[in-house]
Structures are given as C-alpha cells and as structure tokens.
C-alpha cells in the first residue's frame, strides 16, 4: 500500500521551495553520451559577482547538504549547486565511475552550458575528491579551492592499519549506503559527534526509501573507485594544486579522520592552510553550520586574497560556537 505521508518527500519539497526563494532555479542538461546533470543555478546571473560551485558528498541530493549555507553566499556570488552523477536527478549510462570522470562532467556543465570561465569551489567529502580533480585537470578555471573532510590522501593500507572505524570496503559500503534503519543510525553515529536520538524507524525507513534506494550498484562503484590506485606510499603520486586551498575539517571526524587532512596540508605546503572545527564530526557542515560558513566566508569573500603567507600556511584552530559571539 502506498504511503499516506512521507516526511522526507515533504522536506525535499521545502528545500526545493527554499532554493527557489533564494534566487536559484532548477535545470537539467544533457551532456551527451547518456549523461544528464541536474543543477541549481542563479535565476539572474550577474557578471559582476564571482562564481561559486558547491559540490556535495554522499547522502541525499545536494539541496539537503547546502540549504543552511545559501543565505551566506547568494548575495555575493553566482551560486551553482549540481547533483553529482547518481545523486538527485543526475545520472549517466556510461561505465566510468572515477572522480576524474565526475569532474569532467561538472566542468562541461559549468563551462559549456553555463559559460563559467572562473570559479571558486567548495567540495564536501566525496565532493572534495571531485573538486580536487577539477582543480588538477582545469587549473585555469578554478581560482580557489575548499576541501572539507575529504580523504584525498587516503592510502589502501590505512584500512588494514585500523585508521577507520571499518576494516574493509564492504563494511564501509553498508554504512555509507545504509539500507536499514539500523545501518542509518550507525551512519549518523559516525557522522555526528552528537547524533539525534530517538528517531522512529518509520522516519529512517522513509528517508532510505526516498533518498537512498536508487543507483546502489553505481554508488558502490563510486566508493570502490576512491580506493583504486591508492596503493602509493606517502601520497607522493597525487598531483599538487597551486591554487590557494582551505582544508576544513571536523575535529572528531570518524569517516575520514583528521590525520588525512593533516597529510593533505603537508602535501600542498605553502598553498594551503587548515582549519579544524571543535566538537564536530564528518558532517561538520550540518553539525556546525555557523562555524563552517564563517570560515568559508573568510576564505571566499576576500577579493584581495591571492596566496597564503608562510606564517599562515599551517594555521590550525579549533573554534567552538560560543567563541563566535
């Protein structure tokens, strides 16, 4: 029997209304070769504003991960929020699953369809993998990069060495692609420092049914692709980017532990700085939205900013919500 009420569907509709109210409109574009990408774009594009691309991580569609941030950025940026392939309304019939392919599709969307030639980019978790790949492949387009809780310097041996709460890729897939209320609670537990408790199974099952039941095979392949070719030591084979880069992390991230952010800081050297938000986990954008937005604003809004000085390269702070007031 069909459900009489779906909280997830209602909230998704509210997010859609909110994005529209915030000055964005929903478009889907055919990139060719069986690839369709959905994106929220400015209803009125203003050439005087810089462009900002927001890339989401695993979970629900892009709206759920960036709704709390729109009001901070739409006044000063032309904001673009795409659904990555196999999330929301974006998909492809092509067999590629690498972040490199995702990056090429997003760039084709931005440059060929929307005419964006320069942009600032924020990537959360999986979106950070895609955003970093975009910066490597198209350095002339990306002018600043924010990588949030993205295990770019992950090595295959980290699983064997016990760096993560799971010991193998299969278990990681079961949690990240939760298909039962129990697994979704487990995902919430490792994503938040203080996960919401007491949520009825009905609501969790409804969320899974609406947001997490499509493209499971393809999403598993996306996860598997992250580990592919990561047998190298000291991540020396990973290309460096020259753009100013902010590495933003939750202090108590259990999915991609803080050590991975510290590795990335060492790898990028003087082009990067790192900010750590206290008492936050992997879902730092949802758990600490005010702090998260503050650091993004400080980095992205400064039009006079060109590069990090040596003294600020390894800037490292843990800021609580109370310290913002």
N, C-alpha and C positions, 0 to 999 in steps of 0.2 A: 504494500500500500504506500502511496506517495506520502511524503512528509507534509504535514499541515503547516509547519513553521520551521524555518531554518535561520538560526541566529547568524550563521556565517554568511549566508546569502544577503541578509538584511544589512549586515555591517559592510559587506563588499559594495552594496549599492550606495551606502552612505559615503564610503570612501570615494566612489565614482562622482557623487554629487560634490564632495569637498574638493576634489581635484578640479572639477569644472568651475566651482565657485572661486578657486584660487587663480583662475585665469589660464588654465590649460585645457586642451581638447584632445580627445582620443582619436588616433588614426592607426590604420593597419596598412602596411605597404608590402607589395610583392617584390622581393628582391631577385626573383628568377630562380630557376633550378629547384623549384619546390619549396622555397623558403619564404615564409611570411613573418614579419616582425611587427608587433604592436608597440606603440609608443605614445606617451603623453607629451605634447609639445605646446609651446606658447600659442595661445589663441591670437595674440598680436605680437609678432616678432619685432623687436626694437634693435636695430643695428648698433645703437649707442651703448647697449648693455653687453657685457661679456657673456659667453655661453657656458652653461654648467650642465654636465652629464652625470646623472646619478644611476649607478649600477647596483642592483640588489644581490642578495645571497640566496641560498636555498631556503625553501619555505613557501609561503604564499606568494601571490603576484607582487609586483613592485609597489603597488599602492599601499599595501599593509606595512611595508618596511620604511617608507619615506613620508607618510602622511604627516607625522609630527614635525617634519623639517621644512615643509613647503613654505610656511609663512616667514621663515627666516631668509629665504633665498629668492622668491619670486619678485620682490620689489627691486632687487639689484641685478638679477641675472635673467637671461633667457634660459629657462629650466627645461631639460629633456629627461624623461624618465621612461626608459624602454623596459618591456618584459624580455628577458633573455630567452633564448630558444628552449622550448619545453616548459616554460612557465607562462602563466596567464594565457594570452592569445597568440603567443609566438611559437612557431614550430618549423621543422624542415623535414623533407623526405630524404635528404642527403645523409650519408653514413657518418660524416665527421662528427666527433664529439669533443675535440680539444678546445681549450680556452683560446687557442690561436684562431680557430675557425669562428668561434663566437665573436672574437674581437674583430675579425674581418667583416662579419655580417653587421655588427653595430656600426663600424666605421662606414661601410657602404650606405647604411641607412642615414647616418649623420651628414656625410659629405654629398652623396649622390642625390638623396631625396630632399634633405633639408638645407643643403648648401652651407653647412657649418664648416669653416676652414680652420678655426682656432677654438679651443675649448679648455675648460678646467674640468677635472674628472674626479669623482669620488666612487670608490668601489668597496663595498662591504662584503667580507668573507669571500664567497665564490666570485662575486663581482670584482673583488680586488685582483683575483687571478686574471680575469678578462681585461680589466683596466690596465694592469701592468703590461699584458701582452699588446694591447692597443698602443701603449706608450713606446714599447720597444719597436713595434712594426711601423708606427706612424709618428715619429718624434716631432715632425714639423707641425702636427695638428694639436697634440696635447701639450699645453704650456705649464700646467701644474697638476700634480697627482696626489690624491689622498688614498692610502691603503689602510683599511680598517679590519683588524682581526683576520688577516688572510695569510695562511701558512705557505707563503711563496718559497720559503727556504726549508720546507719540509723535505726530509730525506726518507727513503724507504725504510732504512734501518731504525728510524725513530719508533715505528710500530713495534719492532722486536725489542727495542731497548726500554719499552714501557713509558714513553713520553706521554702517551694518550690514555684516556680512560678506557679505551677499547684496544684489543690486541690484534685485530685484523680488519681488513677492509669489509668483509661480510657483516661483521657486527656493526661497523660504522654505518653501513647502508641501512641496516634495520632500524637504527636510531634516527638517522637523518631523514629517512623516507618512512617515517612511522606510519604503520597501517593499523594499529590498535591503540585504544586509549592508554594502555599501559606503556607502550613504546613512546607515545606522545608525551606522557608525563616524564618519562626518562629523558627525552629530548629537552623538555623545559627545565629539568633539574640540572642538566649540564650546560644549558644556555644562559641561565639566570642565576645570580647569587641568591636571590630570594624569589623563587618561582611562586606564582599564585597557587594556593592550595584549595582543596575542596571543590574543584570544578567537576560537575556531574559528568559521568561517562557519556551521556546523551550529547552534550555540547562538544566534547572532544571527538566523538564519532562523527558528528555533523561537520566539524571542521575538516576532518580527514576526507570525508565523502565529497565535500565541495572543493577543497583546495589541494588535496594530496593524492588523489586516486588516479590521475591521468599521467601518461608518459612515464610510468615507473621504470620500464626497461631502459628507456633513453636516459633517465636521470641517474640510474645506476651506472650507466656507461660514462656519464659526465664525471661521477665520483672516481671511477676507475681510471679515467684519463688524467686526473690530477696527479695520481701516483706514477703514471707512466714516465719512464726515462728519468726518475728521480733517485737513481742509484749512486749519483755522483757524491763525492766527499767534499765537505765544506762549501757546498753550493757554488763552487767556482765556475761551473759551466753556465750558470744562469746569467743572461745578459744584464748589464747595468743600464740604468736610465740616467740621463743627465739633467732632467727636469727637477726643479725643487719638489721635494716629496715629503709629505707629512705622514708619519706612521702613527696611527691612532689605535690604542688597544685597551681592552678591559683588563684590569689588574688580575682578575681571577678567572680568566678565560680557560675553560676546560676542553674546548673543542680544538682550538689552536693555541696552545699555551704561550705565555708571554715570551718564553725563550726564543720562539720563532720570530717575533717582532724584533728582538734584540739582535738576532742573526742578520735580519734584513737591514737594520741600522748599520751594522758593521760592513755589510756588503756594499751599501750605497755610499758610505763615507760622507764626505762634506756636502753632498747634495740633499741630505735627509736630516730630519730631526724626529724625535719620538716623544709622544705624549701618552701617558698612562692614566686612565681614569680609575680612581679608587673604588673599591667595593662594587665593581661591575664585572659581568661575565662576557660571554661571547656576543650576546645580544645587547651590546652596550648602547646602540642607537635607540633601542626600545626601553632599556632599563634606566639609562641616564640621558634622556634626550636633551636636557638643558645644557649639561656639560659638553655633550657631543656637539651640539650646534654651536656652542661658544667657540670651541677650538676650530671647527670648520670655518666659521665666520672670520676669526682672527687670521687664518691662513689664506682663505679665498678672497676676502674683501679688500685686502691691502693692494691697491693698484700700483703702489710704488715698489712693491716687493719684486726682487729679481733673483736673489740667491741667499743661502744661509751663510752667515759668517762662521768662522772657525769656532768662535766661542759659543754659538747657539746650536752647533751641529748635533750634539748629543743631549740637547735639552730633554729633561726627563721629569715628569711631575705626576703626582697623584693628587687630584683635586676632588674634594667632597662637595656635595650640593650646598652645604652650609657656607662654604668659602666663597660662593658666588654672590652672596648677599651681604 
